[in-house]
Amino acid sequence: MTQSAAAYELAQVNISRLQAPLDSPQLKDFVDALDPVNAVADAADGFVWRLQSDEGNATDVSVFGDDWLIINLTVWRDADALTAFMYQGRHRELLARRNEWFERIREAMTALWWVPAGHRPTVAEAEERLLHLRAHGASAYAFTLRTSFPPGEARPLLEPQGAPAP
């Protein structure tokens, strides 16, 4: 890893809209899997940090002022570490069943961005990055795994990508 890459870590936010209350029978399998999946994440190679409340997860953390939204906010060494966790084991099993528990949303619900090593993003920061991705598309300020950018500092775009300059 280059010296500049080591100075940055990858922040990731994923927001989902519940189909039913967390204490409903419909979401029982999801809720029962939270602690085991979080334990696997915590021990994963390249995992740095995750947002959690006193309950050990973030299901009770407010996002966009909507009680039906839940947030997963994490920091990883890099995209390889994140994808290695996402697509194997218990997390992969949960991904395969996500349509049982969460509404399908057309707008972006996941965003990635580079943070200085040691920085722990806030919910407000995650909301801003996600809104930026929705408004401007992928950029160094907020991107996706499909359209990633190298580690480094990035500023928000003032105009949607592809918009003519004034």
C-alpha distance (Angstrom), angle and dihedral (degrees) to the residues before:
residue distance angle dihedral
M1 . . .
T2 3.79 . .
Q3 3.76 120.9 .
S4 3.83 91.6 -110.7
A5 3.82 92.0 49.4
A6 3.83 90.9 52.7
A7 3.80 88.2 55.5
Y8 3.83 89.8 63.0
E9 3.78 136.1 57.5
L10 3.80 128.9 -165.0
A11 3.80 118.4 -107.3
Q12 3.79 117.3 -158.2
V13 3.79 130.3 -170.1
N14 3.77 125.1 -172.8
I15 3.79 120.3 179.6
S16 3.80 123.5 -170.4
R17 3.80 132.8 -173.5
L18 3.79 112.5 -133.9
Q19 3.81 120.4 -129.3
A20 3.81 91.3 -152.8
P21 3.82 138.9 7.4
L22 3.80 115.7 -69.7
D23 3.81 90.7 -115.6
S24 3.83 93.2 53.9
P25 3.81 123.4 110.6
Q26 3.84 88.3 -118.5
L27 3.83 91.2 64.7
K28 3.82 98.1 37.5
D29 3.83 94.9 104.8
F30 3.81 91.0 48.3
V31 3.81 94.1 48.3
D32 3.83 91.8 44.5
A33 3.82 89.6 53.5
L34 3.82 96.1 50.5
D35 3.81 98.6 86.0
P36 3.83 95.8 43.4
V37 3.82 93.1 46.4
N38 3.80 92.1 46.0
A39 3.82 89.2 50.7
V40 3.82 89.9 53.5
A41 3.82 90.1 48.5
D42 3.80 92.2 48.5
A43 3.82 89.8 54.4
A44 3.82 96.3 41.1
D45 3.79 120.5 118.3
G46 3.79 107.9 -100.6
F47 3.81 96.2 17.3
V48 3.82 111.5 137.6
W49 3.83 110.6 168.3
R50 3.80 145.6 -23.0
L51 3.78 133.6 -158.4
Q52 3.78 111.6 -109.8
S53 3.76 139.5 162.5
D54 3.80 126.4 -142.5
E55 3.83 87.6 -76.6
G56 3.81 90.4 65.3
N57 3.80 96.4 -111.4
A58 3.80 135.1 62.8
T59 3.81 101.9 -118.2
D60 3.80 91.3 114.5
V61 3.82 95.2 47.9
S62 3.81 111.5 109.2
V63 3.79 118.0 -123.4
F64 3.82 125.3 -175.9
G65 3.83 86.9 -11.2
D66 3.81 90.5 -80.4
D67 3.82 118.5 129.1
W68 3.82 91.1 -158.3
L69 3.81 93.2 61.0
I70 3.79 123.2 84.8
I71 3.79 125.3 -167.5
N72 3.77 135.1 -144.2
L73 3.81 110.1 -167.9
T74 3.80 117.8 176.6
V75 3.80 142.8 158.3
W76 3.81 122.9 -140.0
R77 3.79 136.3 -178.0
D78 3.82 90.4 -114.8
A79 3.81 144.5 -33.9
D80 3.81 92.6 -81.8
A81 3.81 91.3 59.2
L82 3.81 91.6 47.1
T83 3.80 94.8 49.2
A84 3.81 92.5 44.4
F85 3.81 88.3 58.8
M86 3.81 96.6 40.0
Y87 3.78 98.4 54.6
Q88 3.79 103.7 43.5
G89 3.79 140.5 63.2
R90 3.80 123.9 -9.5
H91 3.80 94.2 -11.7
R92 3.80 90.7 57.0
E93 3.81 89.0 50.5
L94 3.81 90.2 53.4
L95 3.81 91.9 47.3
A96 3.79 89.3 55.0
R97 3.83 90.0 55.7
R98 3.83 99.3 40.8
N99 3.83 93.6 111.3
E100 3.82 88.7 63.3
W101 3.80 91.3 61.3
F102 3.81 109.5 23.7
E103 3.78 135.4 53.5
R104 3.78 118.5 -114.3
I105 3.78 108.1 -110.4
R106 3.79 123.4 -166.6
E107 3.81 97.1 -155.6
A108 3.79 123.0 75.0
M109 3.80 112.7 -78.6
T110 3.81 97.2 172.4
A111 3.79 129.2 60.7
L112 3.80 135.7 171.8
W113 3.80 130.3 -160.0
W114 3.78 138.8 163.8
V115 3.79 119.1 -105.4
P116 3.81 129.0 -172.8
A117 3.81 109.5 -93.1
G118 3.80 108.7 -87.7
H119 3.83 95.1 24.4
R120 3.80 115.2 127.5
P121 3.81 111.3 -156.4
T122 3.79 121.1 -134.0
V123 3.78 127.5 -134.1
A124 3.82 88.9 -109.3
E125 3.81 90.0 54.2
A126 3.80 90.7 49.1
E127 3.81 91.6 49.2
E128 3.81 90.3 50.5
R129 3.82 93.1 50.2
L130 3.79 92.1 48.1
L131 3.81 92.4 48.9
H132 3.81 89.3 48.0
L133 3.81 90.8 52.7
R134 3.79 90.5 49.8
A135 3.82 92.6 49.2
H136 3.81 100.3 39.8
G137 3.78 108.0 20.6
A138 3.78 122.8 -128.0
S139 3.80 115.4 -18.6
A140 3.78 136.1 148.0
Y141 3.83 86.7 -87.4
A142 3.83 95.3 58.5
F143 3.78 126.3 0.7
T144 3.80 145.9 152.8
L145 3.79 134.9 -118.2
R146 3.81 88.1 -102.2
T147 3.81 93.0 54.1
S148 3.78 107.3 29.9
F149 3.79 131.9 169.3
P150 3.80 131.4 -150.0
P151 3.81 120.6 -96.7
G152 3.78 115.9 -81.5
E153 3.76 145.9 97.0
A154 3.81 115.8 -57.7
R155 3.78 134.3 -174.1
P156 3.79 126.0 -147.9
L157 3.77 117.7 -95.8
L158 3.79 116.2 -113.9
E159 3.80 95.9 -154.1
P160 3.80 130.5 35.8
Q161 3.80 111.2 -93.5
G162 3.75 111.0 -90.1
A163 3.81 93.4 24.5
P164 3.78 114.8 132.1
A165 3.78 116.9 -107.3
P166 3.82 114.3 -108.1
